[in-house]
Amino acid sequence: MLEILNDQEFNQFSEKYPNNMFFQSSYWGDLKESTGWKKHLVGIKEDGKIIGATLLLSKKIPVLNKNMFYAPRGFIINYHDEDIISLFTKEISHYVTKNNGIFFKINPAIEYQQRNTDGDIVVNGTQNKKLVEFLKKIGYRHNGFTIRYGKDLEPRWIAVLDIKNKTEEEILKEMRPTTRNGIQSSYKHGLKLIEIDKTRLKEFKHLMEHTGQRRGFIDRPLSYYENMYEAFHKDDKIKVMLVELNTKEYIENLSMQYQTTQAKMEQVKKEAFKKELQSQLEAVDKKIKDIQKVQQEHGEIITVAGGLFMTFGTQVLSLFGASYREFMHFNGQYFLNFEMIKYAINNHYEKFNFYGITGEFNEDSPMYGLFNFKRGFHANVVELIGEFTYVVNKPYYFLYNRMFSIYKKLKKWRNHK
């Protein structure tokens, strides 16, 4: 029998569940309520202990006066137990029907077939093809094995770095040479990682706007980030980080480097060595002049990159990342992600989740650069089983689909008008 759960008992159960994400938390429900959804925390108990639970989000469908339901990242149940899946589905369908619903959607954080860092299927690796067939057998409709963004409510393809029982040195050694070089280069610039609070979210929002214009996506309003921070920060489940460059310190470090190289040059007698050191001096001098120009234009402290990270359960998840194009040569994103990987290791998390990618791994893909960046950290491609819909009221679901189809056609017509 399905029971209503309180925030605390739900989160305690959810956080301990393997591979679970922040989407299945009371915090996410609180955030979605600020955008018009209704939060439902429900579960099944056995001898007083929760054996399965889920956050359900519901929203009223205009005109029909009925509700749609969504369990973000699926139910928190044992997907290897068909009896539990069937029981939970039956109980949720009754709950949705009782609450004037037409259908509910799930998109479980369950791997479909194991893949490596390049996106290739691992021979004899983990696979859950039988689960997909079983869900279809008991009445779920599969949204298909989508490849690109936009076809699912959340990405079906993600990139995840396994850090369980690994050291910083081991993680760094497994990375691609270009990524390792980018990280090492970033530390030479004297970058600093700063955790900001709500009062500085405008700076992060500005970063996201710039990145959206560069990559071609529409950013969320500032209120979204503020509400998200409010929902998750109360129990320290979110970190908004900025990467800052202190130009004054950087110039001082370069000046010291220049003086050290100059001292060496005075002691060297061989002409070949002198030429090499002279070349180094010229390179450092150019860097000093370049950074002085940047300092004059942008000030002493410059934000070069930033990210928003979720710290729920057994993983740190990189939800949003952003950087300014003109400062990308400081490798702020490499610095940011490695610093947060170190944070995850030192705080005993099991995974660092780079989150969304697409299922296209060729260089012609418009999202290849994002995939290649995440792959460089030795993150494995994780292909999830996808999105499923369970219909509890077929006549109204037919009407809903017709309305939605008309809405999409009207929207397309207006966009091309």
PyMOL commands that set and color helices and strands:
alter all, ss='L'
color gray80, all
select helices_A, chain A and resi 7-15+26-33+82-98+129-137+168-174+177-188+198-215+222-233+247-267+271-298+325-330+332-346+368-375+394-415
alter helices_A, ss='H'
color red, helices_A
select strands_A, chain A and resi 2-4+38-46+49-61+66-71+101-106+111-114+141-142+157-162+191-196+238-246+301-310+315-323+351-357+380-384+388-391
alter strands_A, ss='S'
color yellow, strands_A
deselect
rebuild
show_as cartoon
